[in-house]
């Protein structure tokens, strides 16, 4: 997932439990509740999140202020997703890329 026009790159500025304060490469600041399942290490300050612009757009029908993401093979969430799908994010934690999908239910 390269930085396509529909993907925003955010650096984690602050983390408090599940609340993340993110700053985009364009200076935009977003605060979201994020829960990450199926990963060994939680993202921390100075790590990066590549997220579809729709998920941080309050006008998007599927917008929320709290998201849960997990393993791409999880039975929760949509099936057969491409890496550039709106429900897929990429984390860069200590230089390692991790792809997760949005979980529902």
Backbone as CSV, one residue per row, in Angstrom:
resi,resn,N_x,N_y,N_z,CA_x,CA_y,CA_z,C_x,C_y,C_z
1,UNK,0.860,-1.171,0.000,0.000,0.000,0.000,0.899,1.225,0.000
2,UNK,1.197,1.738,-1.136,1.967,2.960,-1.233,1.030,4.127,-0.935
3,UNK,1.583,5.288,-0.786,0.780,6.464,-0.463,0.010,6.915,-1.702
4,UNK,-1.081,6.223,-1.986,-1.934,6.589,-3.110,-2.785,7.773,-2.695
5,UNK,-3.492,8.369,-3.640,-4.272,9.568,-3.338,-5.352,9.303,-2.289
6,UNK,-5.831,8.072,-2.176,-6.874,7.776,-1.194,-6.307,7.298,0.142
7,UNK,-4.986,7.261,0.268,-4.351,6.800,1.506,-3.632,7.966,2.166
8,UNK,-3.853,8.094,3.463,-3.154,9.115,4.239,-2.138,8.431,5.140
9,UNK,-1.005,9.084,5.279,0.052,8.576,6.142,0.029,9.389,7.425
10,UNK,-0.104,8.685,8.546,-0.121,9.353,9.843,1.010,8.827,10.716
11,UNK,1.643,9.740,11.408,2.631,9.387,12.430,1.922,9.476,13.780
12,UNK,2.139,8.487,14.625,1.517,8.500,15.943,2.280,9.498,16.813
13,UNK,1.559,10.535,17.258,2.174,11.548,18.110,1.997,11.220,19.588
14,UNK,0.803,10.753,19.931,0.508,10.412,21.322,-0.392,9.197,21.354
15,UNK,-0.226,8.401,22.406,-1.074,7.227,22.606,-1.442,7.162,24.080
16,UNK,-2.742,7.000,24.344,-3.230,6.835,25.707,-4.259,5.709,25.674
17,UNK,-3.828,4.518,26.099,-4.673,3.318,26.005,-5.043,3.091,24.540
18,UNK,-6.332,3.266,24.204,-6.808,3.050,22.831,-6.928,4.347,22.033
19,UNK,-6.640,5.467,22.658,-6.790,6.765,22.002,-5.465,7.181,21.374
20,UNK,-5.512,7.417,20.062,-4.312,7.778,19.304,-4.471,9.175,18.721
21,UNK,-3.462,10.012,18.930,-3.402,11.321,18.286,-2.413,11.177,17.142
22,UNK,-2.896,11.421,15.930,-2.131,11.186,14.710,-1.905,12.489,13.964
23,UNK,-0.738,12.606,13.341,-0.441,13.763,12.492,-0.080,13.242,11.107
24,UNK,-0.787,13.770,10.100,-0.520,13.334,8.727,0.750,13.986,8.203
25,UNK,1.234,13.455,7.097,2.399,14.042,6.447,2.088,15.434,5.897
26,UNK,0.798,15.802,5.876,0.356,17.126,5.418,0.037,18.049,6.593
27,UNK,0.243,17.578,7.841,0.003,18.404,9.019,-1.374,18.254,9.643
28,UNK,-2.255,17.451,9.041,-3.596,17.217,9.584,-3.491,16.414,10.885
29,UNK,-4.267,16.825,11.893,-4.271,16.112,13.170,-5.617,15.433,13.353
30,UNK,-5.565,14.150,13.704,-6.766,13.336,13.888,-6.603,12.574,15.197
31,UNK,-7.689,12.469,15.959,-7.686,11.642,17.160,-8.717,10.541,16.967
32,UNK,-8.270,9.294,17.087,-9.144,8.138,16.895,-8.926,7.127,18.013
33,UNK,-9.988,6.409,18.323,-9.872,5.243,19.176,-9.540,4.062,18.285
34,UNK,-8.436,3.387,18.563,-7.991,2.276,17.724,-7.659,1.069,18.588
35,UNK,-8.170,-0.079,18.172,-7.884,-1.338,18.843,-7.261,-2.261,17.812
36,UNK,-6.105,-2.822,18.148,-5.392,-3.697,17.226,-5.327,-5.093,17.821
37,UNK,-5.871,-6.060,17.087,-5.852,-7.454,17.514,-4.871,-8.236,16.641
38,UNK,-4.467,-9.395,17.123,-3.668,-10.332,16.324,-2.276,-9.816,15.971
39,UNK,-1.734,-8.876,16.758,-0.366,-8.434,16.526,0.414,-8.582,17.830
40,UNK,1.702,-8.801,17.690,2.550,-9.046,18.859,2.893,-7.778,19.623
41,UNK,3.052,-6.668,18.901,3.472,-5.409,19.507,2.492,-4.310,19.099
42,UNK,2.025,-3.554,20.085,1.116,-2.435,19.797,1.899,-1.278,19.168
43,UNK,1.263,-0.531,18.273,1.917,0.671,17.740,2.149,1.675,18.875
44,UNK,3.203,2.461,18.723,3.555,3.440,19.749,3.906,4.764,19.084
45,UNK,4.223,5.751,19.902,4.626,7.037,19.359,5.759,6.843,18.361
46,UNK,5.692,7.614,17.283,6.668,7.628,16.189,6.505,6.482,15.198
47,UNK,5.566,5.561,15.437,5.234,4.565,14.424,4.264,5.206,13.436
48,UNK,3.998,4.503,12.325,3.165,5.070,11.258,1.953,4.191,10.970
49,UNK,0.873,4.871,10.562,-0.351,4.210,10.119,-0.695,4.763,8.737
50,UNK,-0.841,3.853,7.774,-1.341,4.211,6.442,-2.808,3.820,6.452
51,UNK,-3.688,4.794,6.277,-5.125,4.546,6.402,-5.858,5.236,5.260
52,UNK,-6.894,4.590,4.763,-7.690,5.173,3.695,-8.319,6.477,4.183
53,UNK,-8.287,7.487,3.344,-8.813,8.807,3.702,-10.277,8.753,4.134
54,UNK,-11.044,7.815,3.591,-12.460,7.713,3.951,-12.637,7.442,5.451
55,UNK,-11.738,6.652,6.045,-11.893,6.279,7.457,-11.650,7.438,8.414
56,UNK,-11.063,8.521,7.928,-10.881,9.710,8.767,-11.738,10.883,8.280
57,UNK,-12.684,10.582,7.400,-13.586,11.594,6.848,-14.964,11.453,7.490
58,UNK,-15.363,12.408,8.343,-16.666,12.311,9.017,-17.863,12.227,8.059
59,UNK,-17.690,12.609,6.806,-18.792,12.542,5.838,-18.928,11.155,5.206
60,UNK,-17.949,10.298,5.401,-17.989,8.938,4.853,-19.007,8.109,5.636
61,UNK,-19.836,7.359,4.913,-20.903,6.563,5.520,-20.379,5.587,6.579
62,UNK,-19.206,5.021,6.355,-18.643,4.046,7.284,-17.729,4.647,8.342
63,UNK,-17.709,5.982,8.460,-16.831,6.673,9.404,-17.194,6.345,10.850
64,UNK,-16.166,6.260,11.674,-16.350,6.063,13.105,-15.207,6.766,13.819
65,UNK,-15.371,7.001,15.106,-14.272,7.557,15.893,-13.511,6.436,16.598
66,UNK,-13.982,5.196,16.434,-13.316,4.041,17.028,-13.334,2.888,16.034
67,UNK,-12.154,2.331,15.774,-12.028,1.214,14.844,-11.258,0.075,15.507
68,UNK,-11.613,-1.147,15.110,-10.845,-2.323,15.505,-10.295,-2.959,14.244
69,UNK,-9.001,-3.285,14.275,-8.330,-3.912,13.151,-7.681,-5.207,13.618
70,UNK,-7.682,-6.198,12.727,-7.081,-7.482,13.061,-6.521,-8.170,11.834
71,UNK,-6.151,-9.409,12.031,-5.521,-10.214,10.997,-6.344,-10.227,9.708
72,UNK,-5.650,-10.169,8.581,-6.319,-10.172,7.273,-7.123,-11.452,7.049
73,UNK,-6.798,-12.537,7.751,-7.500,-13.810,7.580,-8.630,-14.007,8.592
74,UNK,-8.867,-13.016,9.431,-9.904,-13.128,10.453,-11.274,-13.369,9.812
75,UNK,-12.114,-14.159,10.504,-13.469,-14.397,9.990,-14.369,-13.185,10.224
76,UNK,-13.966,-12.312,11.134,-14.711,-11.068,11.338,-14.233,-10.056,10.310
77,UNK,-15.120,-9.252,9.807,-14.748,-8.299,8.768,-15.021,-8.881,7.391
78,UNK,-14.759,-8.091,6.384,-15.028,-8.503,5.009,-13.970,-9.465,4.505
79,UNK,-14.366,-10.305,3.550,-13.459,-11.278,2.938,-12.898,-10.748,1.630
80,UNK,-11.841,-11.407,1.170,-11.251,-11.151,-0.152,-10.915,-9.688,-0.385
81,UNK,-10.248,-9.071,0.574,-9.874,-7.667,0.455,-8.540,-7.516,-0.267
82,UNK,-8.426,-6.478,-1.051,-7.159,-6.090,-1.661,-6.450,-5.155,-0.683
83,UNK,-5.141,-5.032,-0.825,-4.385,-4.198,0.110,-4.740,-2.721,0.035
84,UNK,-5.363,-2.285,-1.079,-5.754,-0.882,-1.180,-7.233,-0.659,-0.863
85,UNK,-7.897,-1.661,-0.287,-9.306,-1.542,0.097,-9.459,-0.542,1.244
86,UNK,-10.606,0.107,1.324,-10.877,1.094,2.366,-10.739,0.502,3.769
87,UNK,-11.004,-0.777,3.934,-10.955,-1.419,5.249,-9.591,-2.002,5.618
88,UNK,-8.567,-1.728,4.837,-7.230,-2.266,5.112,-6.296,-1.114,5.491
89,UNK,-5.546,-1.322,6.559,-4.530,-0.352,6.963,-3.160,-1.030,6.959
90,UNK,-2.138,-0.200,6.920,-0.775,-0.702,7.067,-0.158,0.012,8.256
91,UNK,0.410,-0.760,9.153,1.172,-0.207,10.271,2.646,-0.377,9.958
92,UNK,3.431,0.595,10.341,4.876,0.436,10.300,5.349,0.605,11.739
93,UNK,5.710,-0.534,12.329,6.141,-0.580,13.727,7.605,-0.991,13.739
94,UNK,8.446,-0.092,14.201,9.900,-0.341,14.235,10.409,-0.824,12.880
95,UNK,9.908,-0.213,11.802,10.348,-0.542,10.448,9.684,-1.757,9.824
96,UNK,8.858,-2.483,10.577,8.184,-3.682,10.061,6.780,-3.315,9.579
97,UNK,6.419,-3.765,8.365,5.096,-3.508,7.798,4.116,-4.595,8.230
98,UNK,2.951,-4.162,8.697,1.895,-5.088,9.113,0.583,-4.609,8.487
99,UNK,-0.083,-5.497,7.751,-1.379,-5.174,7.162,-2.478,-5.785,8.030
100,UNK,-3.491,-4.980,8.302,-4.637,-5.420,9.098,-5.910,-4.971,8.409
101,UNK,-6.981,-5.696,8.685,-8.271,-5.288,8.113,-9.211,-4.854,9.243
102,UNK,-10.169,-4.031,8.859,-11.175,-3.554,9.796,-12.084,-4.722,10.169
103,UNK,-12.299,-4.878,11.483,-13.156,-5.953,11.968,-14.508,-5.396,12.367
104,UNK,-15.511,-6.178,12.110,-16.896,-5.824,12.446,-17.453,-6.910,13.337
105,UNK,-18.369,-6.517,14.233,-19.146,-7.483,14.991,-18.399,-8.164,16.036
